[in-house]
Amino acid sequence: MTLTVKNKVQLITYPDSLGGNLQTLKQLLNTHLKDLFPGGIHILPPYPSSGDRGFAPITYFEIDPKFGTWDDIRSLGETHDILLDLMVNHISQKSKYFQDFLKKGRKSKYADMFITLDKLWENGEPVYEDIAKMFLRRPVPYSEFIIENTGKKERVWTTFGKTDPSEQIDLDVHSPLTKEYFMSILKHFSEQNVKIIRLDAVGYVIKKIGTSCFFVEPEIYRFLEWFKKIADSFGIELLLEVHAHYSIQYKLAKRGYWIYDFILPYLILEAIINKSNKKLIAYLKDRPHNQFTMLDCHDGVPVKPDLDDLIDTKDARKIVDVCLSRGSNLSYVLSDEHKSADGFDVHQIRGTYYSMLDENDDAYLAARAIQFFVPGIPQVYYVGLLAGTNDYERGEQTGDGREINRHNYTLQEIEEALDRNVVQRLIKLIRFRNNYEAFNGIFQIEPMKEHEICMSWKKDEQSCTLNINLQNYRTIIEYVDDEGKQKTYLV
């Protein structure tokens, strides 16, 4: 595939998590974090939203005033490739489109944008045998609303949402109205210096009775081909967010799409905790390279279904228990059909990666070094950048277990974190990954013992080799400098 995405480290952050707003974020990128993220910035949803910390967007044509304006995004885009989310599966019930539907029902000019149950079931009556086959994110995949003008009840598809009725209303991606809506957003993004779009929850866009309603083939490919053609016309790259069995990810990668490596965070965690490289190295020998890599993000470390058939559930329970003992919490798979045969049902482990590694600086730097050496585009979540610990208070205040890894840093907290040795070591490692040309060359897994990690990159006269002792997490990079001299870098 054509590499228009820069092969350098990207930052992931909420618009208000590093200093309070987009203008402060820009100041940080021009001062404390200057030249640190030439790969770009993934700004988690900055739009007006009615829930899910931005993932229930009311509109994409405005920036929430408490974060800033589109001028701020355009300005950031002059110096950094900007990555934004498009919740391709759903929109907020507070959007003008659904509000019009709530008032006028089927007479709304936007009615066809939504999936009323009669589009799927005869007479609009759900069949629970069909629902039992679905990969559910809430107890039932629909919500009931009362139409203001008629008093009539309408049930519409809602894959996500913690409230009843849900704040997140699914879009009918087959509707010409929805397609026009997507095209208008892509055009707008291109005008605002947005270079990459993450298609959030794209695996759920096809609803087909008799299936799991998740990544329905071949319909999903037809939708993606249509979407990519439009994105290409605006010069925008796509990054697909699909939590699924790894075989699905591999199918997308084969078709040339950028995907997330949702397998890597767990396998690195397991290698560090168990002091064994076996599963990690076996995986690295077989994975596609057109992936974005991460250790932590705004959700959690994926387990099921991402690692199904790659890990033993008994071994996984041990890793989960270690993380729980270090303060993590869990999200679960809801559908019995999608749990493991022995009942194992952990969807994600939630907490900061630094806390999961028991706040051990050397273990944490070893994990980051592995991430940076694995082929792909490395992303560093803002809490991970600052080696943040679990924010239990925020989790309790919000009632959302994911929030323990979503601390909002003041400028003072950022400056204090940047003074810490572990953060300075990480920043040095990021700069090495950004600036060393061999990472654009040939990747090699070197011979090693089970308690070691040894990987290398080579391009022309430059080469670098990562050596990690998993017993004590000592991490060394041996490399050839610009003058051809052999150097040793203790991470």
SENU-897316 format. One record per residue (C-alpha): x, y, z; residue in one letter. Coordinates in pm, whole numbers, plus 50000, padded with zeros to 5 digits. Layout:
BEGIN
    xx    yy    zz r
     X     Y     Z a
...
***
This chain:
BEGIN
    xx    yy    zz r
 50000 50000 50000 m
 50106 50360 49945 t
 50250 50502 50265 l
 50113 50853 50302 t
 50083 50817 50679 v
 50414 50920 50837 k
 50608 50633 50995 n
 50663 50825 51318 k
 50506 50836 51664 v
 50158 50983 51705 q
 49997 51128 52018 l
 49643 51033 52124 i
 49464 51284 52349 t
 49125 51423 52435 y
 49091 51790 52337 p
 49080 51893 52704 d
 49313 51640 52869 s
 49642 51821 52825 l
 49588 52162 52979 g
 49215 52211 52924 g
 49161 52301 52556 n
 49297 52292 52202 l
 49488 52618 52232 q
 49679 52490 52534 t
 49745 52164 52348 l
 49900 52364 52065 k
 50116 52559 52314 q
 50243 52231 52461 l
 50322 52095 52115 l
 50523 52410 52046 n
 50710 52405 52379 t
 50734 52106 52615 h
 50645 51855 52341 l
 50811 52034 52051 k
 50892 51807 51755 d
 50795 51503 51962 l
 50499 51388 51749 f
 50578 51445 51381 p
 50361 51142 51309 g
 50052 51340 51401 g
 49791 51395 51669 i
 49481 51184 51722 h
 49236 51422 51889 i
 48956 51218 52043 l
 48610 51356 51961 p
 48612 51737 52006 p
 48259 51784 51874 y
 47945 51876 52071 p
 47824 51546 52217 s
 47547 51419 52440 s
 47742 51137 52601 g
 48022 50879 52600 d
 48285 51153 52625 r
 48242 51271 52270 g
 48140 50945 52105 f
 47773 51048 52081 a
 47829 51338 51836 p
 47555 51596 51789 i
 47731 51748 51486 t
 48069 51731 51315 y
 48044 52083 51180 f
 48118 52248 51514 e
 48381 52206 51785 i
 48249 52208 52140 d
 48315 52570 52251 p
 48476 52454 52576 k
 48752 52294 52367 f
 48796 52564 52102 g
 48699 52604 51737 t
 48768 52457 51395 w
 49026 52736 51358 d
 49225 52562 51634 d
 49207 52229 51449 i
 49316 52390 51121 r
 49602 52562 51300 s
 49720 52234 51457 l
 49692 52076 51113 g
 49951 52316 50974 e
 50224 52149 51180 t
 50084 51802 51258 h
 49882 51548 51064 d
 49544 51550 51240 i
 49348 51230 51300 l
 48982 51264 51400 l
 48706 51013 51473 d
 48399 50961 51262 l
 48138 50754 51446 m
 48026 50590 51125 v
 47780 50363 51306 n
 47580 50617 51503 h
 47493 50974 51593 i
 47352 51147 51902 s
 46980 51143 51966 q
 47028 51520 52029 k
 47137 51573 51666 s
 46908 51783 51448 k
 46840 51476 51234 y
 46707 51255 51511 f
 46535 51543 51691 q
 46335 51605 51373 d
 46250 51234 51362 f
 46139 51244 51728 l
 45902 51527 51645 k
 45760 51410 51311 k
 45828 51036 51304 g
 45808 50877 50959 r
 45715 51217 50811 k
 46057 51357 50902 s
 46276 51423 50597 k
 46554 51246 50790 y
 46352 50936 50886 a
 46533 50708 50642 d
 46867 50780 50810 m
 46763 50559 51100 f
 46689 50188 51135 i
 46333 50140 51248 t
 46277 49775 51334 l
 46042 49717 51042 d
 46347 49751 50815 k
 46467 49423 50966 l
 46170 49232 51105 w
 45819 49184 50973 e
 45581 49429 51141 n
 45879 49568 51333 g
 45855 49297 51600 e
 46198 49177 51723 p
 46263 48803 51722 v
 46467 48708 52027 y
 46618 48401 51862 e
 46776 48645 51616 d
 46894 48877 51894 i
 47059 48583 52071 a
 47294 48543 51773 k
 47407 48906 51784 m
 47725 49047 51933 f
 47549 49276 52180 l
 47686 49588 52347 r
 47368 49644 52551 r
 47090 49405 52666 p
 46885 49463 52348 v
 47003 49639 52031 p
 46721 49893 52008 y
 46554 50175 52201 s
 46194 50292 52218 e
 46090 50655 52168 f
 45759 50842 52164 i
 45697 51058 51855 i
 45589 51404 51967 e
 45335 51481 51691 n
 45154 51147 51698 t
 45222 50992 52039 g
 45319 50676 51851 k
 45598 50451 51977 k
 45895 50394 51750 e
 46173 50146 51809 r
 46506 50221 51642 v
 46836 50036 51637 w
 47086 50142 51904 t
 47398 49924 51924 t
 47564 50129 52199 f
 47466 50336 52500 g
 47444 50303 52875 k
 47110 50487 52905 t
 46762 50373 52810 d
 46671 50499 52560 p
 47022 50523 52424 s
 47200 50849 52343 e
 47365 50683 52041 q
 47130 50620 51748 i
 47249 50389 51470 d
 47259 50518 51114 l
 47125 50328 50815 d
 47436 50324 50597 v
 47232 50203 50299 h
 47022 50519 50297 s
 47105 50782 50031 p
 47050 51044 50303 l
 47316 50885 50524 t
 47558 50864 50232 k
 47506 51234 50158 e
 47566 51302 50527 y
 47897 51112 50524 f
 48012 51288 50207 m
 47942 51628 50359 s
 48147 51538 50668 i
 48443 51416 50460 l
 48436 51733 50252 k
 48427 51942 50570 h
 48715 51748 50727 f
 48931 51795 50419 s
 48872 52171 50441 e
 48988 52167 50805 q
 49333 52009 50748 n
 49224 51665 50869 v
 49454 51400 50717 k
 49331 51073 50874 i
 48987 50957 50988 i
 48932 50675 51231 r
 48612 50494 51143 l
 48488 50421 51492 d
 48264 50116 51545 a
 48268 50043 51171 v
 48225 49671 51238 g
 47866 49728 51347 y
 47734 49922 51046 v
 47570 49627 50868 i
 47258 49484 51031 k
 47146 49154 50883 k
 46904 48917 51053 i
 47044 48569 51110 g
 47398 48702 51168 t
 47589 48846 51463 s
 47526 49192 51310 c
 47898 49244 51346 f
 48131 49257 51047 f
 47878 49105 50813 v
 48051 48981 50497 e
 48050 49063 50209 p
 47830 49367 50276 e
 48089 49532 50501 i
 48344 49531 50217 y
 48104 49701 49978 r
 48041 49975 50233 f
 48414 50022 50299 l
 48496 50034 49928 e
 48235 50306 49878 w
 48361 50502 50178 f
 48728 50471 50080 k
 48656 50596 49729 k
 48502 50913 49874 i
 48783 50956 50131 a
 49047 50910 49859 d
 48886 51185 49654 s
 48943 51423 49946 f
 49299 51301 50016 g
 49201 51149 50351 i
 49344 50823 50490 e
 49118 50579 50675 l
 49199 50388 50993 l
 48949 50113 51075 l
 48854 50051 51437 e
 48734 49690 51458 v
 48746 49483 51775 h
 48712 49132 51638 a
 48879 48795 51595 h
 49225 48858 51450 y
 49132 48679 51126 s
 48892 48964 51045 i
 49167 49218 51100 q
 49394 49023 50867 y
 49125 49026 50595 k
 49107 49405 50617 l
 49485 49440 50612 a
 49502 49220 50301 k
 49262 49456 50131 r
 49505 49741 50199 g
 49329 49913 50488 y
 49507 50056 50789 w
 49398 49861 51097 i
 49469 49872 51470 y
 49691 49613 51629 d
 49458 49536 51918 f
 49647 49211 51989 i
 49984 49364 52072 l
 49896 49543 52401 p
 49788 49220 52573 y
 50075 49008 52439 l
 50334 49265 52549 i
 50166 49282 52889 l
 50175 48904 52915 e
 50540 48886 52806 a
 50642 49142 53068 i
 50438 48985 53351 i
 50527 48622 53270 n
 50886 48705 53164 k
 50835 48492 52854 s
 50843 48585 52486 n
 50675 48272 52347 k
 50331 48402 52246 k
 50451 48749 52155 l
 50722 48629 51917 i
 50493 48370 51758 a
 50246 48650 51687 y
 50507 48890 51550 l
 50615 48635 51291 k
 50270 48632 51132 d
 50111 48976 51167 r
 50045 49230 50888 p
 50260 49544 50899 h
 49997 49800 50789 n
 49879 49856 51145 q
 49868 50133 51402 f
 50019 50008 51729 t
 49932 50113 52081 m
 49963 49995 52439 l
 49692 50206 52601 d
 49398 50412 52481 c
 49077 50572 52605 h
 48909 50231 52645 d
 49123 49942 52770 g
 49357 49656 52679 v
 49156 49431 52445 p
 49109 49064 52538 v
 48791 48917 52383 k
 48716 48878 52098 p
 49046 49022 51970 d
 49264 48743 52110 l
 49029 48448 52066 d
 49229 48142 51953 d
 49557 48319 52032 l
 49550 48279 52410 i
 49444 48015 52658 d
 49166 48140 52885 t
 49329 47990 53195 k
 49647 48182 53124 d
 49442 48492 53047 a
 49267 48473 53384 r
 49606 48489 53555 k
 49702 48807 53363 i
 49362 48958 53438 v
 49400 48877 53808 d
 49743 49042 53819 v
 49600 49357 53662 c
 49304 49355 53902 l
 49546 49330 54194 s
 49716 49643 54057 r
 49391 49839 54045 g
 49246 49768 53701 s
 48878 49700 53635 n
 48709 49505 53357 l
 48445 49527 53087 s
 48269 49212 52977 y
 48123 49040 52670 v
 47743 49042 52713 l
 47626 48772 52471 s
 47655 48415 52606 d
 47720 48295 52251 e
 48037 48505 52235 h
 48185 48404 52570 k
 48451 48132 52586 s
 48339 47774 52642 a
 48458 47789 53003 d
 48269 48115 53065 g
 48565 48351 53028 f
 48409 48682 52925 d
 48663 48964 52973 v
 48627 49215 52691 h
 48888 49468 52806 q
 49122 49531 53101 i
 49082 49895 53203 r
 49351 50099 53373 g
 49673 50278 53286 t
 49942 50061 53129 y
 50196 50198 53377 y
 49976 50080 53666 s
 49923 49740 53503 m
 50301 49703 53507 l
 50305 49784 53880 d
 50452 50132 53818 e
 50784 49969 53732 n
 50978 50219 53518 d
 51205 49962 53354 d
 50916 49726 53273 a
 50720 50015 53126 y
 51010 50135 52909 l
 51069 49778 52793 a
 50705 49756 52686 a
 50729 50084 52494 r
 51053 49975 52327 a
 50884 49659 52202 i
 50591 49863 52070 q
 50821 50103 51886 f
 51024 49824 51726 f
 50718 49630 51607 v
 50633 49731 51246 p
 50351 49982 51223 g
 50263 50340 51316 i
 50314 50380 51694 p
 50059 50578 51893 q
 50115 50696 52251 v
 49812 50782 52462 y
 49856 51101 52663 y
 49828 50923 53001 v
 50091 50676 52882 g
 50315 50961 52768 l
 50312 51097 53123 l
 50334 50748 53282 a
 50008 50817 53462 g
 49863 50599 53734 t
 49503 50489 53782 n
 49268 50778 53860 d
 49027 50595 54092 y
 48852 50915 54199 e
 48753 50998 53842 r
 48625 50645 53789 g
 48410 50669 54101 e
 48279 51017 54016 q
 48169 50921 53666 t
 48065 50561 53731 g
 48257 50464 53417 d
 48544 50221 53478 g
 48730 50347 53171 r
 48773 50688 53331 e
 49053 50566 53558 i
 49269 50600 53246 n
 49128 50938 53138 r
 49280 51184 53383 h
 49264 51549 53277 n
 49604 51708 53342 y
 49654 52068 53445 t
 49959 52250 53311 l
 50123 52217 53651 q
 50062 51841 53656 e
 50204 51812 53304 i
 50520 52001 53397 e
 50563 51788 53710 e
 50514 51467 53510 a
 50762 51579 53245 l
 51028 51617 53515 d
 50998 51249 53612 r
 51281 51024 53503 n
 51050 50763 53347 v
 50885 51027 53127 v
 51219 51175 53017 q
 51340 50827 52925 r
 51021 50768 52723 l
 51060 51099 52542 i
 51418 51006 52448 k
 51293 50673 52316 l
 51019 50844 52112 i
 51277 51074 51954 r
 51497 50777 51865 f
 51200 50602 51699 r
 51113 50918 51506 n
 51460 51004 51386 n
 51638 50676 51314 y
 51603 50603 50943 e
 51642 50225 50970 a
 51279 50200 51091 f
 51187 50254 50725 n
 51389 49950 50626 g
 51376 49574 50687 i
 51245 49426 51014 f
 51397 49110 51156 q
 51323 48892 51458 i
 51661 48775 51584 e
 51747 48446 51761 p
 51682 48471 52136 m
 51613 48279 52454 k
 51262 48264 52606 e
 51338 48536 52862 h
 51470 48776 52597 e
 51339 49005 52326 i
 51563 49066 52026 c
 51444 49253 51716 m
 51625 49459 51457 s
 51580 49705 51172 w
 51821 49767 50884 k
 51829 50016 50600 k
 52139 50080 50389 d
 52426 50147 50631 e
 52203 50203 50933 q
 52087 49928 51166 s
 51952 49903 51519 c
 51885 49606 51745 t
 51661 49593 52053 l
 51775 49362 52334 n
 51555 49315 52641 i
 51613 49085 52936 n
 51260 49006 53058 l
 51392 48886 53393 q
 51507 49234 53497 n
 51363 49447 53209 y
 51707 49582 53117 r
 51658 49732 52771 t
 51944 49813 52534 i
 51942 49941 52176 i
 52257 49887 51975 e
 52275 50102 51664 y
 52507 50244 51399 v
 52526 50624 51406 d
 52558 50863 51111 d
 52936 50825 51118 e
 52917 50448 51098 g
 53016 50396 51462 k
 52854 50129 51679 q
 52664 50283 51972 k
 52488 50141 52276 t
 52176 50312 52414 y
 52051 50201 52757 l
 51681 50282 52746 v
***
